[in-house]
């Protein structure tokens, strides 16, 4: 069972959901232990094997403040795949997870500073997983 849960009170946003994976053990619904270390945002069967893979930002997240408005928001990197294995665990570095990372991530840019308008420059906000260098 996959369930989105709200953030804890006092966090940057009460509306941003995180995901938890649950299972039935000894007649009770309990958290699924192999997923406990993965901060999942969603689940999808990315390789069509019938098992839900977890989608995670792997900690590439930071609180940011919008210029001008001062509103806070979560700046996130790309979603990586924690591939569900036949043994019941999740792999971040097997062939499926790495192929999906390659598919989702753009090549390393020549520069992160790009022209934005009339001789002004800014940071390229289109960067994805290539920002992990």
N, C-alpha and C positions, 0 to 999 in steps of 0.2 A: 504494500500500500504506500502511495506517495502522497504527502500532505503538505500544502503550503501553510506556514505558520507566521503570524505577525512578529515583528521585532519586539524585544523586551521593552517595557516602559522606560522612558528616559533616553532611548536611543535617538539617533538623528531623525528618524521618521518612523512613526508608528504604522505607516501604511506599506512600507517596503516589506515584502514577504521573503522568507527563506523557506527552504524545503527540508523536510525530514522524511526518511524512509522508515516504515514500520512493518512489522511482521506479526504473525500469530505464533506464539510459543506457549505450550502447556495451557492452552485455552485462554490466554491473555494476549491483548494487543500490546506489543512492546517495541521500542526503537530497534531497528535492524543494525546490529553491532558493526558489521563490515563497512557501513556508510558513516559511522560516527565522526570520523576525522575529515570528512569531505563537506565543505560548506557549499551545498548544492543550491542552485537557483532554479533548476528545472530538471525534467527528465524526458528523454526521448530515446527511441530505439534507433540509433544512428546507423547501425550496420545490418538491421533486419534479422537479427538472430532470435527475436522474441523476448529478449531480456531488456528491461529499461536501463539505459545508460544515464549517468548523472552529468548534468552540465554545470560547470563551476567556473568562477573567475579566478580561482587559485590565489586569492588574496590580492589580486591586482585591482584594488579598490581604494578610494580615498575620498574623504569628505572635501567638498569644494564649495566655494561661495560664488554665486553668479555676480559678475561685475554690474554695478549700477543698482540692482535690486537688493543685493545682500542676502537673497534667498539661498539656503543651503541645498545641495543636491549631492548624490553619490556619483562620482566619476569612476567608471569601470572600464576594465580592459575587455578583451574578447572572452567568449565562453570556450572553455576547454572541455574535453570529454573524459570522464572517468568511466572507462569501458567495463560493463558488467561481464565478469568471467564465468565460465561454466562451473567453476568451483564455488561460486556464490560471493566472491569479493569484487573489488573494483580496481582496475589498472589505469594509471595515468601515463604509462610509458610502453604499452604493448603496441603492436602494429596498427590496430584500429584507432587507438587514441592518438598516436603520432601522425597517422594519415589524415585524421580529421583536423588536427592542429595545422598541418601543412595546408589543407584546403581552406581553413578559416583565416589564416594569417597571411598578410601581404609580405612581400620581400622587404628587407631593411631599406629605408629611404636614404637617399643621398644626403638629405638634410631635414631636420625637424623644423627649421625656420623657413617659412614660405611667405611670399608677398600676399597681402590680403587686400590692399587697395591703395591707390595713389602714393606709392613709395613707402607705405607702412608695411611692417612685417609682423608676423605672429607665429605661434606654434601650430604646426599641422595637426588639427584635431581628428584627422582621418586615420591616424596611426592605430594599428591594432596590435597583434601579438609581436610584431617586429620591434615594439618598444621594450621588449624584454632584454635587449642587448645591453 
